[in-house]
Amino acid sequence: MSARSHPQLVDAGLGLLVVTVILLAHRFGPAHSLDAEDLVTGVLAVLLITARRRWVLPVFGLVTVATAGFNLHAALAGPLLAASVICTYTVASRTTRTIAAVAGVITVVTVYVAVVIGAGRSWSDPLNATIVAWGVAAVAVGEAVRSRRGQMRVVEERARQAEHGREEEARRQVVEERLRIARDLHDVVAHHIAVINVQVGVAVHLLRDQPDRAEEALTHVRRSARTVLSELGSVLDVLRGPDDTAPPPGLSRLPQLLDSLAAAGLQVDYQTDGEPRSLPSAVDLAAYRIVQEALTNAHKHGDGGAARLLLAYTSGGLGIRVLNLPGAGAVSGTGHGLIGLRERVNSVGGTVRAGPDDDGTFTVDAHLPLVKDPA
């Protein structure tokens, strides 16, 4: 359970802690006792501190009135004074600078007057300066926190926009590539398919009465079909590239990959967990490409020294983990490699997480099932 997911529980704990410390100090201080008023102010302070984030301004107004009222009636109401400072900080950290300044002035003036009248102090008593100091400190700290949050929101928004831009660029490139392939296939296939369609119609029409002409039409069909297959094969050869006639790679080629990376300066600490075994061809290919992409990124963007690779063989599939420390001056890439990596994982029904950990280590975690879920 995190503090962010349960802020009211955190505030309740804070209120209990603050009030307990103040009441204990009062109990073992000069008064040596706690009366009903102390307990009432303590409970009220805890409730106000607990609700301060949900109803910022109403709670601030209530705690200001309660603090002034109790301090006018009797001696210092310590728990409410603490609640007043905490709620003033909350206003400063969650509203505008103008509202924060007004809240600080209201807190200082109200509490100052109430304490002087209720406790019978002199207006110039040096102890009254602590009220001003606490009020100013609450506003200053709250303003600093609010400014920090604003800066973080700006940074996060810029990061989201940059990520969105990279995704849009990747989608645009995919669309352009699909359009190019579609144009190539259309140019190669469309004309000859139309010819085949016409010649088959002629052959069907003439087959019974003029078999010679029907045979001639079918000869044209066969010639056009061969042309389509030949030209379609040429297009696919161009799309595949000259090296794709070899069998698709798998984890059996992992030693050669690690050797080539070592020759390029990246030492990989390679470990396996479980008994290595044969994988389905699609999973084997995806696993190799994922490892290849992750280690290539580690070499390009990491600290240049070493990376770790762990392959975990389980009964349900294969786990892949690649870790590396990012370089101090490494420049972020376009992100297209990670997009392709995720597509590889999705193609076999797996899952993947890629990103920096708290200590700065960039981790790629993937799990590839042996059998793709049909859903």
VENWO-V683517 format. One record per residue. N is the residue number from 1. RES is the residue in one letter. D_LAST is the distance of its C-alpha to the last C-alpha in whole Angstrom. Layout:
n;res;d_last
N;RES;D_LAST
N;RES;D_LAST
This chain:
n;res;d_last
1;M;32
2;S;33
3;A;36
4;R;35
5;S;32
6;H;35
7;P;38
8;Q;40
9;L;40
10;V;42
11;D;44
12;A;45
13;G;46
14;L;48
15;G;50
16;L;51
17;L;51
18;V;54
19;V;55
20;T;56
21;V;58
22;I;60
23;L;61
24;L;62
25;A;64
26;H;66
27;R;66
28;F;67
29;G;69
30;P;73
31;A;72
32;H;71
33;S;69
34;L;66
35;D;67
36;A;65
37;E;65
38;D;63
39;L;60
40;V;60
41;T;59
42;G;57
43;V;55
44;L;55
45;A;54
46;V;51
47;L;50
48;L;50
49;I;49
50;T;46
51;A;45
52;R;47
53;R;43
54;R;42
55;W;45
56;V;47
57;L;50
58;P;51
59;V;51
60;F;53
61;G;56
62;L;56
63;V;56
64;T;59
65;V;61
66;A;60
67;T;61
68;A;64
69;G;65
70;F;65
71;N;67
72;L;70
73;H;70
74;A;71
75;A;70
76;L;67
77;A;64
78;G;62
79;P;58
80;L;59
81;L;60
82;A;57
83;A;55
84;S;56
85;V;56
86;I;52
87;C;52
88;T;54
89;Y;51
90;T;48
91;V;50
92;A;51
93;S;47
94;R;45
95;T;48
96;T;50
97;R;53
98;T;55
99;I;54
100;A;54
101;A;58
102;V;59
103;A;57
104;G;59
105;V;62
106;I;61
107;T;61
108;V;64
109;V;66
110;T;65
111;V;65
112;Y;68
113;V;70
114;A;69
115;V;69
116;V;73
117;I;74
118;G;72
119;A;73
120;G;77
121;R;76
122;S;78
123;W;76
124;S;77
125;D;76
126;P;74
127;L;72
128;N;70
129;A;69
130;T;66
131;I;65
132;V;65
133;A;63
134;W;60
135;G;60
136;V;60
137;A;58
138;A;55
139;V;55
140;A;55
141;V;52
142;G;50
143;E;51
144;A;50
145;V;47
146;R;46
147;S;47
148;R;45
149;R;42
150;G;42
151;Q;43
152;M;39
153;R;38
154;V;39
155;V;38
156;E;34
157;E;34
158;R;36
159;A;33
160;R;30
161;Q;32
162;A;32
163;E;29
164;H;28
165;G;31
166;R;29
167;E;26
168;E;27
169;E;29
170;A;26
171;R;25
172;R;28
173;Q;28
174;V;25
175;V;26
176;E;29
177;E;28
178;R;26
179;L;29
180;R;31
181;I;29
182;A;29
183;R;33
184;D;33
185;L;31
186;H;33
187;D;36
188;V;36
189;V;34
190;A;35
191;H;39
192;H;39
193;I;36
194;A;38
195;V;41
196;I;39
197;N;38
198;V;42
199;Q;43
200;V;41
201;G;42
202;V;46
203;A;46
204;V;44
205;H;47
206;L;50
207;L;49
208;R;51
209;D;54
210;Q;54
211;P;52
212;D;54
213;R;52
214;A;49
215;E;49
216;E;50
217;A;47
218;L;45
219;T;46
220;H;45
221;V;42
222;R;41
223;R;43
224;S;41
225;A;38
226;R;39
227;T;40
228;V;36
229;L;35
230;S;37
231;E;37
232;L;33
233;G;33
234;S;36
235;V;33
236;L;31
237;D;33
238;V;34
239;L;31
240;R;30
241;G;33
242;P;36
243;D;34
244;D;31
245;T;32
246;A;32
247;P;29
248;P;27
249;P;27
250;G;26
251;L;27
252;S;30
253;R;31
254;L;31
255;P;35
256;Q;36
257;L;34
258;L;36
259;D;39
260;S;39
261;L;38
262;A;41
263;A;43
264;A;42
265;G;43
266;L;40
267;Q;40
268;V;36
269;D;36
270;Y;34
271;Q;33
272;T;30
273;D;29
274;G;28
275;E;29
276;P;28
277;R;26
278;S;25
279;L;21
280;P;19
281;S;20
282;A;18
283;V;17
284;D;21
285;L;22
286;A;19
287;A;21
288;Y;25
289;R;24
290;I;23
291;V;26
292;Q;28
293;E;27
294;A;28
295;L;31
296;T;32
297;N;32
298;A;33
299;H;36
300;K;37
301;H;36
302;G;37
303;D;40
304;G;41
305;G;42
306;A;39
307;A;35
308;R;33
309;L;30
310;L;29
311;L;26
312;A;25
313;Y;24
314;T;22
315;S;20
316;G;17
317;G;17
318;L;20
319;G;21
320;I;23
321;R;26
322;V;28
323;L;31
324;N;34
325;L;37
326;P;37
327;G;40
328;A;43
329;G;43
330;A;40
331;V;39
332;S;35
333;G;33
334;T;32
335;G;28
336;H;27
337;G;26
338;L;24
339;I;22
340;G;22
341;L;21
342;R;18
343;E;17
344;R;17
345;V;15
346;N;12
347;S;13
348;V;12
349;G;9
350;G;12
351;T;14
352;V;18
353;R;21
354;A;24
355;G;27
356;P;31
357;D;31
358;D;34
359;D;37
360;G;36
361;T;34
362;F;31
363;T;28
364;V;25
365;D;22
366;A;19
367;H;17
368;L;15
369;P;13
370;L;15
371;V;12
372;K;9
373;D;5
374;P;4
375;A;0
